[in-house]
Amino acid sequence: MTRTMDDVAKPNQPLSRFTTYRTGGPAQWLAEAESLDDLLRISETLRSHPMPTFVLGRGSNLVVSDAGIEGLVLILGSSFSGVAFQDPYVLTGGATPLPVLAREAVKAGRGGLEWYVGIPGSVGGAIRMNAGGHGSDTSAWLVDAQVFDLDSGTIRTETGATLGFSYRSSSLAASDVVVTATFASESVDPAVASAAMREVSVWRREHQPGGTFNAGSVFTNPPGDSAGRIIDAMGLKGLRIGTAHVSHKHANFIEADPNGRSQDIYDLVWEVQTRVSDLTAIELVPEIKFVGQFD
């Protein structure tokens, strides 16, 4: 019997709980995969009932429109989260939170990934976006990743060389789901590495707005400069549109009010882009992703 979307997904599910902005409307369909068999069933259903598909990680670099997302939104369940070791490698699932990866690696005496402790995304999202910070990025440590293709229902191995990594991007397609990943590591004293992680956490608390609804850095840094410095120099800290404002603590962060609107975030990003472009001719490029329909 042909499976229908009702067999693999739930209709009209709210997405705000899956994003760090806590804004956005519902997914037309939401599927949570707990196994490769689940991914195969979802893939088969999508081939018989084609529709737009969006793979959602931890929502830390994302703005979902107030109208929600048409089609299917896929998330990986907890069975795709975990960390294991095969010296000198760190093996992990695509849904593993990056801070968990960093801390578990340090506990096992494996270093190099400490900087992940301050990034609230998932392993899969880090690979898709080539997440980075504190002088390093994902491409510097990734050995390979197992990637499930929802279009074909097949799994393949990608390496750092084949993923086309560049600044905050990779060649992964919208239909690709990172299910596992292997990272290189180096031997480290857990006490020393733990101290390094604390330094990262302290730096972020001192320089970035914690405890607020935000999605991290809004714009990528222009070559040789800092988006935050440019926006600050324009006097745009505190600029507000509706329920969103440019952070007073770090100008490359936009914070949302409780019960905020995604459209306000979108409009504020556009306003900052426009003002910076008009005054400096610098074209800031958003690092955060907008999904769904915006005015």
Secondary structure as GFF3:
##gff-version 3
##sequence-region A 1 295
A	DSSP	alpha_helix	5	8	.	.	.	ID=ss1
A	DSSP	beta_strand	10	14	.	.	.	ID=ss2
A	DSSP	three_ten_helix	16	18	.	.	.	ID=ss3
A	DSSP	beta_strand	26	33	.	.	.	ID=ss4
A	DSSP	alpha_helix	36	48	.	.	.	ID=ss5
A	DSSP	beta_strand	53	55	.	.	.	ID=ss6
A	DSSP	beta_strand	62	64	.	.	.	ID=ss7
A	DSSP	beta_strand	69	76	.	.	.	ID=ss8
A	DSSP	three_ten_helix	78	80	.	.	.	ID=ss9
A	DSSP	beta_strand	83	86	.	.	.	ID=ss10
A	DSSP	beta_strand	89	93	.	.	.	ID=ss11
A	DSSP	alpha_helix	98	107	.	.	.	ID=ss12
A	DSSP	beta_strand	110	111	.	.	.	ID=ss13
A	DSSP	three_ten_helix	114	118	.	.	.	ID=ss14
A	DSSP	alpha_helix	123	129	.	.	.	ID=ss15
A	DSSP	beta_strand	132	133	.	.	.	ID=ss16
A	DSSP	beta_strand	136	137	.	.	.	ID=ss17
A	DSSP	three_ten_helix	138	140	.	.	.	ID=ss18
A	DSSP	beta_strand	142	149	.	.	.	ID=ss19
A	DSSP	beta_strand	154	159	.	.	.	ID=ss20
A	DSSP	beta_strand	176	184	.	.	.	ID=ss21
A	DSSP	beta_strand	186	187	.	.	.	ID=ss22
A	DSSP	alpha_helix	190	207	.	.	.	ID=ss23
A	DSSP	alpha_helix	227	233	.	.	.	ID=ss24
A	DSSP	beta_strand	240	241	.	.	.	ID=ss25
A	DSSP	beta_strand	244	246	.	.	.	ID=ss26
A	DSSP	beta_strand	254	256	.	.	.	ID=ss27
A	DSSP	alpha_helix	262	280	.	.	.	ID=ss28
A	DSSP	beta_strand	289	291	.	.	.	ID=ss29
###
